[in-house]
Amino acid sequence: MSALGTLEHGWHLRVIIDRQPFPLYSILERSGYEHSTRAFDAHRFEIRIWRNA
């Protein structure tokens, strides 16, 4: 979450993780961020996070 504090408008943070972080999605939304998730396979996910416009 600390990396998100340095995220400028128009930029995104890309995270590769081995599971979908469902609890994180509501935290991001409450904090003013949007996200998209893409599954590579059953065990790898790419999550992109950016500030709401």
C-alpha positions in Angstrom: 0.0 0.0 0.0 2.9 2.4 0.6 3.8 2.3 -3.1 0.4 3.5 -4.0 1.0 6.8 -2.1 3.7 7.7 -4.7 1.6 6.7 -7.7 1.0 9.8 -9.9 -2.2 10.4 -12.0 -1.9 8.6 -15.3 0.4 5.9 -13.9 -0.4 2.4 -12.7 1.1 -0.2 -10.5 1.5 -3.7 -11.9 1.5 -6.6 -9.4 2.0 -10.2 -10.2 0.7 -12.5 -7.5 -0.1 -16.1 -7.0 -3.8 -15.6 -5.9 -6.5 -13.1 -6.3 -6.4 -10.7 -3.4 -10.2 -10.3 -2.9 -9.9 -8.3 0.4 -7.6 -5.8 -1.4 -10.3 -4.8 -3.9 -12.6 -3.2 -1.5 -9.7 -1.4 0.3 -8.6 0.0 -3.1 -12.0 1.2 -3.9 -12.5 2.9 -0.5 -9.1 4.6 -0.9 -9.8 6.1 -4.3 -8.1 3.5 -6.6 -9.4 1.4 -9.5 -8.0 -1.9 -10.6 -8.2 -4.6 -13.2 -7.2 -8.2 -12.8 -6.1 -10.7 -15.5 -5.5 -14.4 -14.8 -2.5 -16.0 -16.5 -3.5 -19.4 -15.3 -5.0 -20.9 -12.1 -2.1 -19.7 -10.0 -0.9 -16.4 -11.4 -2.7 -13.0 -11.6 -1.7 -9.6 -12.9 -3.3 -6.7 -11.0 -3.1 -3.2 -12.3 -3.9 -0.4 -9.9 -4.4 3.3 -10.7 -5.9 6.4 -9.1 -9.5 7.3 -9.9 -9.7 10.2 -12.4 
